[in-house]
């Protein structure tokens, strides 16, 4: 009996280790292709209005401005209006399509909050530059302003830098010069090792190089705009960078403030017990196990717990977070704002992950603009 129990325990332990390895691998996986999991059910032309018919889902019936990216190329920006077409379909009005593209029924598409394909699509005049990072050259966009305050825009895990253009618009309107950066293993920056993310641990070095670029070219003050994992990078830089004195503000959208809580939330999202997420932690935080996972370095999760580290914060911070975020739950942002009301302002939106801008564009822009103007006198 004891031998049977020992064998059973070993099998359970092995299964748990295998599951933890799998979760860790999925979380840090190299950037993959976009998934086109929607089918365009029809196209309606009503005078000068074009509407696209889509299956009713939580995404497609959500008010706000979004983008459809099509498998055969092209995109369609969608307006705020949602019209019913029976129990199973909704119609979304088209605001703009990419040049030369015509949506067709049966097209495969991907729903996204990434609204702009290029800086030009966002009405921005940008030039391509290169940031020299410790691991190679990283492409970036530079949008020039007229003040000595610069904004550096940091995208999240698995998201392209185009997603941050939503925030660049506000910075540009206030006269800030913006850098829209890439970093290692994000699909645009240098590829290191197996191409896996270190969840901000190593990527922080590449963004610090971008800050150095800005300072050498006249930046006296730096505002970091961080989206999701980009927020985790921004917080590390604000507390440990050599350029810390120049960092005077953080604008964080759907910020990762505790990686363990994020892993647990995404297990729930996948309809798994949240506790299973803890199985992945040793595979990412232990030096030997992280190598077996394919990650270039161990990931110090304790350093990413900003609820525990709240007393270390010294930079004014604006957080914009969706109450319906099931990937990075808003409760961590609420906890941080509760612990540091002197520094942290939290604005909640009826939105999912990194979709606050999309759910209420005017409020998002007005909130960020007013906060920056009030705290930085720009």
Steps between C-alpha positions, in 0.01 A plus 500: 500500500778744591674422175179564307451832680858598425456417133171690491660800667788496254257486208303795637822694557619427148165605355508823698855575387404435139199729526709774660756470219222524242348812656842665527575419135167640385543822697847570360442365148655685204270736315276301268277587207171681549197273541217566256211348692208712373306457177348801329137395450400779263550855381218756490505824302250758619550828318849617591515258794670163484426246774663166570297208636670288765408223740384642832772461762607692806752682283293576192203639694712718730452875446814680392742538212688190388681358201450190287819359352442272202682180415537595133646838595345832585304632794175677581460750782160468667295772664320502830154406370376143548184395312309178562447259213304232680600286794836387368633790289604861547585768245793738550540818299825545308686825566794432271666216312861460395574643155389275218330246726136390473355269768308202363256253654677184624826688565689375804587775744645578841338735753744743660537811710809589297331775304783641288722307260768769467583838653362662184164329558494673840572838343857503627815609320758242600842401385668164531798487732707228662576460870827323577420257783732261685383217270483677165313763304133557580276694260299791638288789381577855602226763496648843568345754735599844623567450872791348692265234641506174308261205512615142449227254408532134604278231355396183677567129469408365156383842380671708229618854561216628281269439797660788689416754228172559684702671772749669268220718364445661841871551565540663159208736556674620819826565316701206637750319280413131492705186452300190411744222574550132442703265720651154493281205393190711427492411130657829392804547725808276521446127541684354797531129570180311427305822455313464829386790715649551845185691600687828525801380700751534214292718270543785748862539383385574146256768611768655719708533183209692345492736798873555450435587136243760608721656769796530264275691260376756745226333704493651847190318625363157404145367519463125454178375340476129581237258373454170688851348526635833379373643827702243694808615309418864568472439874835322513664790318341759726648335808837365388617672181801731490260740329257487792533875576384582147188277523229735625177319414348161419186446292408132534221320315391161635827469692656174609565566868545140615590223254381219726152653516502539121594135449222391734248724322592356163456148632147604599454647155596162354244336732766346721529538878701814573719306742648306209677817397725466804649188340663721237679722751803275572553449125546875457664613825757221550819542298534134403132441428465820298770374265299182450202719413706674231502841671828691478508592871311436819214740562491672841127498567544662840630813327178518298271505804424870515243462773775376728742761364253789510714697746784507245300699247593866466370598154149639441299228326176493304339157455226435245345157540197311374265362764435199273866411456528123546867484403644759740226554759434854617515398868878535502474854366236579761726363772795711387288814476367427849850466645643806325221756451766770524658386172259272313179603326282217367237548230270204435332429166235251390751309291715192465878473489670808344162607357427805715593734212273307266206493740497878553760672285409855591504433875833317475659784307354770724609318817857451384527853364367660818723284723814580302416868488435508873806305608755614246377847405535411132 
